[in-house]
């Protein structure tokens, strides 16, 4: 995957997103054009006559509709639909010329009001740990099967399984998390718990997640909001501190901390994450500020062509396809190297080629192992 799926989910978690629409396909008190910005808006569903699907509309601080689209404009419609009922800090558009000479389009941006402080009447939670099990790796297409949240003392706040609303089967993920369609057939969808989950996020002072961009992208796609400044990405902190890489499997990290467990159950992964985070706390004091900065830095460095969900040390995304292709090349080179070494027994002068070939082969094998660790850390934690 390119990383766009994770960027969008994380942006949604932070309450910001963008979309494009052809000029003339949106309406308002004035036809949207030029460059405009509106503060303190709301997004509402506008009923239509004759049983037609409601429109999505942006209202300014005076309650006037400044931007409205029908269901036919699917991209804009679905994006606005995610923010219905939320307070929008800023809504803006910019009219741009199409690169294909087909007229102009509007580049629209939404920034929702952030969720920062504990709601009145509720006690703050100093630290929570979150983990999910999902039907796959794409937060824009796949769904959450299990969500677990514990506090900093290891007490369970939420540990629930959910029936996907759209996905019927997930054989590859099932092999990893052992959650079958039959086991969640009688469970509700996660949408029934969104208000409760949002309240927990609002109450949390620090949110620890192992490979935060993965889990938070899924939560962001559900419309949940959180200030990313309070996120600690335990994987990035641990990998950077002890192994010189931002990607390290949770099971390996927990084992290095003396903790053994059965991975790929979200509650068990929460407890393992807490153990790893406590090791970081012990070795470097309270690292939450540094960890939050690490997540934000990663976010900034991966908003271009590089994926947020994983990558090599240079930042290029590691995918199953790229790993497989690299592995095949490594095996071919290893076979050639073995042939050259064998020839040295018959033609000693071949040592001139054999020695650098062996050294290169060692480098390639180490790089392949690094790619495998990073792929495992992203896909299976």
Protein Blocks (a to p, Z undefined) as FASTA:
>chain_A
ZZlmmmmmmmmmnopacddddehiagcfbdcehjdddehiaddddddehhiacddddddf
kopafbdcdfklmmlmmmmmmmgoiacfbacddddddfklnacaddddddddddfbdceh
iacdfbacdddddfbjblklmccfbdcdddfkopafbdcddddfkbmbdfklmmmnopaf
klmmmpccfklmmmmmmmmmmmpmbdcdehkllmmmmmmmnopacdfklpccfklmmmmm
mnopabdcfklmmmmnopacdehiaklmmmmmmmmmmmmmmmnopaklmmmmmmmmmmmm
mmmmbcfkbccfkopacdfklmmmmmmmmmmmmmmmmmmmmmmmmmmmlmmmmmmmmmmm
mmmmmmmmmmmmmmmmmmnZZ
